[in-house]
């Protein structure tokens, strides 16, 4: 298996009868829209885009947090 590229990490996930390797990387500001899609599609602790905006969390503010290092995330 090749080594991950810089800023990428391998996460090992064991699934009952088989093993799988999932490659993830640190989120970039351009990932903000996709992160919002995930955040607003969960069943538990759901927040809509409108609800996150009332908390001053928008696509732009999330991208700025990632850019500045104040916020981090991992994406696949």
C-alpha positions, -999 to 999 in steps of 0.1 A, spaced: 0 0 0 14 34 -9 22 60 18 -3 88 23 5 122 7 15 150 31 -14 161 54 -31 128 48 -37 101 75 -47 66 73 -76 56 96 -81 19 103 -117 8 105 -126 -28 115 -160 -40 103 -170 -72 121 -159 -97 94 -136 -76 71 -111 -48 74 -109 -16 54 -85 12 52 -100 47 48 -77 75 37 -86 109 50 -69 143 47 -71 175 67 -99 197 54 -92 228 32 -113 259 31 -127 248 -3 -143 218 16 -166 240 36 -197 234 13 -192 196 15 -187 198 53 -220 217 55 -238 190 35 -226 164 59 -235 185 90 -270 192 78 -278 156 68 -273 139 101 -302 124 120 -290 132 156 -282 167 167 -294 181 134 -288 218 126 -300 234 94 -280 259 74 -303 286 88 -298 274 124 -260 274 120 -262 309 106 -279 321 138 -248 308 156 -226 328 132 -215 297 114 -217 301 76 -199 286 46 -176 317 46 -169 316 84 -162 279 83 -138 283 54 -121 312 73 -118 291 105 -102 263 85 -78 287 68 -68 303 100 -63 271 119 -90 279 144 -111 250 130 -100 217 117 -117 187 101 -109 155 82 -124 146 49 -123 115 28 
